Amino acid sequence: MTDDGRRPNIVWISTHDINPDLGCYAGVWPGAEYAVTPNLDALAARGVRFDNAFAAAPICAPSRSAIITGCFPTAIGTMHMRSKAVPPPEVRLLPEILRGAGYYCTNNWFTDFQLELPEIAFDDCSPTAHWRNRPSEDTPFFAVFHGMATHESQLYLDDDAFAAATADVPDDARHDPAAAPLPPYYPDEPEFRTAWARYSDLITQMDHWAGGILRELEEDGLLEDTVVVFWSDHGKGMPRAKRWPNESGLREPLIVSWPGRVPAGATAEGLVHTMDLAPTMLALAGVEVPEAMHGVPFLTADGAVVAEPNAYTFGGRDRQGEAEDRARTVRDARFRYIRNDFPEKPAMIHTDYSDRFPTWAAYRRLASAEAQQRAKGVRPSALDPLQRTVVAQSKPPEELYDILADPHETRNLATDPAHAADVARLRGALDDWTERYGDLGLLPEDELEERWRPGGVRRRTAEPVAAVVGVILTVRSDTPGVILGWTVDGPRREAPAEPARGEFGSVPQDPRRWHPYSGPVAVQAPVRVRAWRLGYEPSPEIPVGESAAAERTDTV
């Protein structure tokens, strides 16, 4: 809360597919000194830089599901990349909770949370969503901006398209491929040097975009009253990073600024899940954190850094498109342990989407070249032993890396007798985590789908029961996990068909404003009410008040 008792504004600036490759992480993350990121460096200088922040999954939608719900994907069923989960009824969305606390919540515009979001989730979820559209200057806001500049697909554009995509990067900020700080698991090939330089140019372009949002806050006189958070969803969009449950797949940049509350220029070394963002925002807003959230606040209500919010962070890799696999990982302050449940499968498992990228193709080409060398009786030399593990046709059942001594995870210590106690301890931590939260990834996916949608049919949220007595509206529903809402806007008659929600679970477009219902509220009848439940079809709209019977429609 602010000094005068008001709830702080919250702005999230998020991007895709990057590790802590920002200038402010130089000396913390290997190679970060290569980055040109003046705006985010300045944000870190007036806030807290979190040096050990980790995604819940090394791929976007499962990771983002954890961020929006504060729950582990494996516990709520959002772990398989490209699915539509039906989470347990106690799971709630962060914007849903904040809207109930009086926040104006916007999302511009990307979703991809593995869930089909109801239209009541945000006040506005569109390419024009912005805090400037809030009903009054006194309304606290939660505004989310998702930048697409650094998505892996942008690395591999043709030259003209890439130049257009990085039009705001000046020549003196361009990154020289010859100086790219390639990690040792990448072969020194043109595809990797070009991709790394482009990756860094895209980060600079994203930094320019982020700077524009920060300038808008300053122009509006809101910087002092706003919690600003910068985060990425998972690691860089190259092999042995995105899609891998390693440090390079899970370690994230995380910066939080709140002038006068969050200490300026501070660093935090405690272990943080990006999943912890949801409960942290609620704590800062003075809103009770639901017991069902798995994350924990990493800042106190007054903005102080929690020194050790987690003893461990956890993550997992599950189905990715058509590639079926499963791995679980746990990280403490020094080690990362990975358990591969299907060691007979390759780590660089084929997927139609990613195998089209030049870096993936380069690995395949070099592996093929080594096979040809073997056919000639020549010792393979296109890859070194570490690089060969990326394209190996199997992987070890267990992996252990000393991150402090070996940040690129080059030496697997899992079978080293000197580290047997570390393996046992981390193996036990992973087992305890599974026992506490459950792991739906252990179930056959067909069985999980049948639980969610019996016979392949989506359940429908029960019709709410509502009444207006005098001016007081009451609404109830028997569906567990229901989200209730009301609007004074009339029925949406002859509305165009809603666009398909598709893979991203985008919010259906409805120009009417739906208000969240959490208890009796004064309204001016007539009103319309509706009920939603995550993963279900919404209920029919129910008119309440004058001429209700004549107005009743079953809009969807």
N, C-alpha and C positions, 0 to 999 in steps of 0.2 A: 504494500500500500504506500501511497505517497505521504508526505508529511502532513498534508491537510486531510488525510483520510480517504482520498479518492483512489480508485483502482488505476494502476499504471496502464498506459497503452502498450501494446506488444506488436512488434513487426518482426516477421521471419523473412530472411533472405536466404533462399536455398538454391543449390545448384546440383548438377548431376556429375557423378563419375569422377570425383577427384579425391586424392589423398591430401594430407596437409602440405601441398605444394604451393604455399604462399610465402612471400618474403619474410613475414613475421615469424615463420617456423624455422628459419635458418638456424642450424645448430641443434635443432630438435628432431627434424625429419630429414633423412639423407636426401640431398639434392634440392632442398627448398630454396637455397640461395640463388638458384637459376631463375626463380620466378620474378615477375614484374607486377606487383599488386599494391600500388600506393594507397588506394582507398580502403582496402581491407586491412592493410598494415596500420593505417591511421585508426580504424575502428578498434583494432587490438590494443593500440596505444592508449585508448581512453576506456578500455574495458578489460575483461579477463580472457586470456588465451588458454584454452584447455588442451593440454599436451597429450592426454591419453583418453581420447574419446573414440568409441567404437560403435559401428553399426551392428544391428542384430542379424543381418544377412548381407552377403556380398553382392546383392543384386537388388534392383530398385524397388519393385512393388512390395515384396516381403519386408524390406527395410522400412519403407514409408508406412506400412501398416503398423509397425511397432511405434513409430513416431507419433502417429495421429491417435493411437489408442493407449499408449503407455504399456503395452503388453507384448510378451514374447510371441513371435509368429508361430512357433511350434506349439504353443499352449492354446492359441485361439484358432488355429487352422489356416493361417495365411502364409505358410512357409513355401508352398509350391508356386514358382514363378508362372504367372498367367493362369489364375483360377479366380473363382468368385466364392469366397468363403461365407459361411453362415456362422459367425462367432457365437460363443455362449451369450446368454441374455444379459449377463452383468457387464459385458464390454460396452464402453461408451466412447464416443468421439470427443476429443478435446474441444472443438468448436461448439459442439452440442452443450457441453458443460458451461463454457464461457458465455454462450448466448443466454443460458438460463440465469447467469449472474449479471446480465445487463450489458454484455459486450456486443458491439457491432462487429460481426465476423465476416471477413472476405477472403477469397482465395483467387489468385490470378496466376494461372488458370488451371494448371496441371493438377491432376488428382493421382490416379494410379496407386490406390491404397489396398488393392486386392479385394475391395468391398464396393458394392454398388451404393453410392452415397445418396441418401434421400435429399430432396430439394430443401428440406428444413435444416440440413447440416450447417449451411452458411446463409448469411443474409444475402450474399452475392458471390457466386462462383462463375466467373466469366473473364474474358480478356480485358474487360474494363473495370473489374473489381478494384476498389481503392478505398482507403480510409476517408478520402475527401468526400465520399458520397454518404457518410454517416448522417443520421437524422439531425444531430445538433453537435456543436463544438464541445459540449459537455459529455457526450457519449464516449465512454472508453472503447477502444477498438483493438481487435486482433486481426492484423492484416498479413496475409501470407503471399509472398511473391516467389514463383518458381522459375528460375532461369534455365533455358535449354542450351545455352551457348556451349557448355562443356560436355554435352552428351557424346558418348563414344562415336555415334554416327557422324558427328561433325569432323572427326579426325581424318576421315577418308573421303571428303568431298573432292571434286575435281578442282583444279587450281583457281579457276574463275569463281566458283561457288565458295571456295574457302576464303578468297580475298574479300568477297562480299560479306561473308559471315564474320570476318575480323576487321571490318572497315574502320573501327575506332581505335585500332592498335597502331600507333605511330611507328615509323620505320626504326627509330632508335630504341623501341621497346620490343622489337621482333627478336625471337630466340634463334640463335645459331645452331643448326643441327650438329655441327662439329663439336660444339661444347656441351651437348646434351648429356646429363649425368646418368647414363644408362646403368641400371642395377646389374649385377653380375649374371643374373639368370636370363638376360637378353643377349642374344648374339649381336655383335657389332656389325649390323647390316643396315643398308640405307632405309629399309622399311621402318626400322625401329628408331633410327635417328630422326627421320622425318616425322614420324608419329609423335615422338617426344617433344620436338620443337613445336609442332602444331598444337599439341596438348597444352603447352605452356602459353602459346599465343591465344588460345581460346580462354584460358584462365585470365589473361590480361583483358580480353574482351569482356568477360564476365565481370571482372573487377570494375570496368568502366560502367557497366549496367548497374552494379550494386551502388556505385558512387552516385548515380542519378537518383536512386531511391533515398539515399542518405541526404542528398541535397534538398529533395522535396520535404523531408522531415524538418530540415533546418529552415527552409523557406516558410514553413507553416508554424515555426516557433515551437516545435514539439519534441526536439531532441532531449530536453531535460526531463520530460514526463514519459519517455518511451523506452521500454526494454527492447533493444535490438539484438537479434540473434542471427548469426550466420552459420550455416551448416551444409554439409553435403550428404548424399544418401549412402554412398559406399565408395569403394576404391576406383582407381582410374580404369578407363575402358580399354584395357589391353590384356593380353594373356598373363596369367599368374597374378592377376589383380582382381578386377571385376569377375565374379563367378567363383573365385577361389576363397576358401575360408582361412586365408592367411592374413598376416598383418597388412599386406598391400591390398587385400580385398576388403578389409574391415576398418582400418584406422582412418579417422576423419578429422578435418578441421572443424573446430567449434569455437566461436567467439561470442561473448555476451557483453553488451554495454548497457549501462543505466547510470548516467552521470549523477554523482552525489550519493549513490547507493552501492553499486558494484565498484570495487576498487579499480582505479585506473592503472593501466600498465602492469597488471598483475598476471601471474601464471599459476595454473593449477595442475598438479601432477597426479591427483587422485584419479582412479579409474571411473570412467563415465560411459554409460550407454547413451547413444542418441535417443533411445527409448525413454530416457529420463527427462527429456525435454517437457513432455506433457505434465508430469507432476510438478516439475520445477516452475512452469508457467503458472500453474494453479496456486502454488505456494506464494509466488510473488504477487499474484492478484488477490491474495487473501481468501481463496476459495478452497473448501475442503477437498482433499485428494481422496477419490473413491478407494475403498479397500481393495477392489478388484484390480486396480492398476499394479503392475509388477515393478514398474520403475520407481525410483526414489529421487527426491529433490537433490540437486547438487548445489543449489543456492538456498540460503535461508530466506524467510519472508522479508527480511530487511536488506537482502542483497549480499550477505556475507558468503564466502566460499566454504562449502562443506569439505573438510580436508580429505576424508576417505569415504566417499559415498558408497562405494562397492568394494568388497574384498576381491571379487572376480567379475569379469564380464564374459558373456556367453554369446555364441552365435551358431549358425548352421547353414549348410548348403543342402538344398533338396532339388526336386525336379526343376529344370530350367528349360522351358519350352518342351521339346520332345526328348531332352536328355535327362534320363532318370538316374539319380545318384542320391547319396545321403552321407553327410559328414556333420560332426558336432565339434565345437571347439570351446575352450575356456582359456582365459588370459588372466594372469595375476600381474603383479607389479614388475615381474622379471621374465616369466616364461609364457609361451603359447603352446598349448597342447591341442592336438587335433586327433580325433578318432574317425577313421574312414570305415564306414560300415560295409562298403563294397570295394575292397582293395583290388579286386580283379578288374575293376573298370578304370579306364584312363582318367587322369585329372583333366586333361584337355579333351574332354568328351565332345563328339561332333554335335553341333547344332547348325541348322541351315543358315540361321541369321548371322552368327558370329564367324562362321568359317568363310564367309565372303570377304572378311576384312583383310587387308594386306599383311598385318602383323601375324594373324593366324595362318595365312597362306605361306608366309615366310618360314614359320616353324615347320609346317607340313613339308615344304620344299626341302628344307635342310634335313629333316628326318628321312625323306625319300632318298636324298643324296647319300646319306650314310648307309641306307640299305643297298644302294648300288655299289658303294665302296666294298661292302661285305661280299657282294656277289663276285667282285673281282679279286677277293682275297686280300683286300687292303684294309688296314685298321681304320675304323670310322674317325673322321676328324672335322666334320662340318660343325659339330656342337661339342662343347666340353661336358664333363660329367654332370655338372649342376644343370646346365641347359637341357641336357638329355632327359632329366627327370620331368620336365614340363610336358614333353611329348611321349613319355613312357606309356606303355600299354597297361600298366598297373601302378599301384601306389602302395606305400607301406600301410599296414593296419593302424599304426600309431605314429605320430610325429611329435617331437618336442624341440622347441627352439628357445635359446637364451637370447631374448630380444635385446637386452642391454649390451651383450657382447657381440651379437650377430644380428643386426637390424634387418638384413635382407633374407634371413632364414635360409642360410646356405648349408648348415650342418645339422642334420637330424640326430638328436641325442637320445631318442626314445629307447634304443637298445644299449646305451652306454651304462654300465653298472654304476658308475659314479653318480648317475642321475636317477637311479631306480626309485629313490624316495620321492623325488619330484614328480615322476610319472605316476606313482601310486597316489600321491596327494591330489594331483589335478584330475586323475581318473575318478577318484572319489568325489571331488567337487562336481564333476560333470554328472555323475550318477545321482548325487543329492539334488542337483538342479532338476534333473528329469523326474525324480520322484516327487519333488515339491510341486512342479508346475504341469507335469504331464508332457507328452510328446506325441502329437497327432501325426507327425511325420512317420511314425513307426507303423501306422495302419496302412493297408492297401488303399490307394486313392479311390478306387471304385467303391469300397466300403464307406469311405468318408463322404463321397458324393451322395450315396444312397441315404445316409443319415441326414444330410442337408436337404436334399430334394428327392423325396421318395418317388420312385418311378420316373425320375427326371423332371418332376413338376415342382415349381416353386410354391412354397406355402404362401398363404395370404394373411396379412395382419387382420385380426378381428376388427369388425366395425366398432368404433367407439360409441359409448353412451354419453350423451351430453345434454345439458339443460341450462337455460338462462332464467334465473329467478331474480326479479327486479333488474339489476344491472350486473349480477354476478354470474359468470360462466363457470360451470363445473364440467369436467370431462374425465372419463375413466375408460380403461380397456383391460380385458382379461389376458392379453398377450404378454407373456414375460419378455422383458427387454424392450417394451414399447416406447416409442418417442411420439409424443402428442403435440399437435399444433393447431392453431386457429388463425383465421384471417377475416378481415372485414371486407375484403374484395369479393366481388361476385363470382359466380361460376365461370370457368374458362370454356365458354361455348364456342364451338366451331374453331377450336384452336388447331393449328397445324400439328401433325403427328410429331411426337418427340423424336429427335435423332437417336439412333441406336447407341446404347451406352458403350458397347464395344469392349475392347480389352481394358480400357482405362477406368471403367466404372464411373464415367463422368456424371455429374449432377444433372438431372433433367431440367430443362429450361422452363421456368414458370415465372412470368412477369409479376405475379402477385407476391406480396410479402407475407410469409408464414411466420407467425410468432410462436416460440416454444411455450408449451404449457407445463407448468410444474405445480400448480395449485390454483384455487379459486381466484379469478381475476375479474375486474370490472371491465365491461365491454359495452359497446352500443350495438344492440341487436339490429338487424340479423347478422349472424356470423356463420362461418363454415368451419368445420373441424375435420381433422383427418388423423390417422394413426399410421406410423411406420415402424418397422422392425428390421434391423440390418439383415440383409439376405433374403427378406420376404418381399412379396408384392405389397404395396401399400393398400390400406383400406379404401373403400369408397369415401368420397367427401360427403359429409353430413351437414345439411343446413340446419341451423338452430335459431329459433326466434320467429319473427313475423314471416308469414307466408312460406314457412319451411317446407310444407308438403308440396307446394307447387314448384319450389325451386330445386327439389332433390334431383341430383344427377349422379351418375357413377363415372366420374372422370378418373383417368389413370395417367 
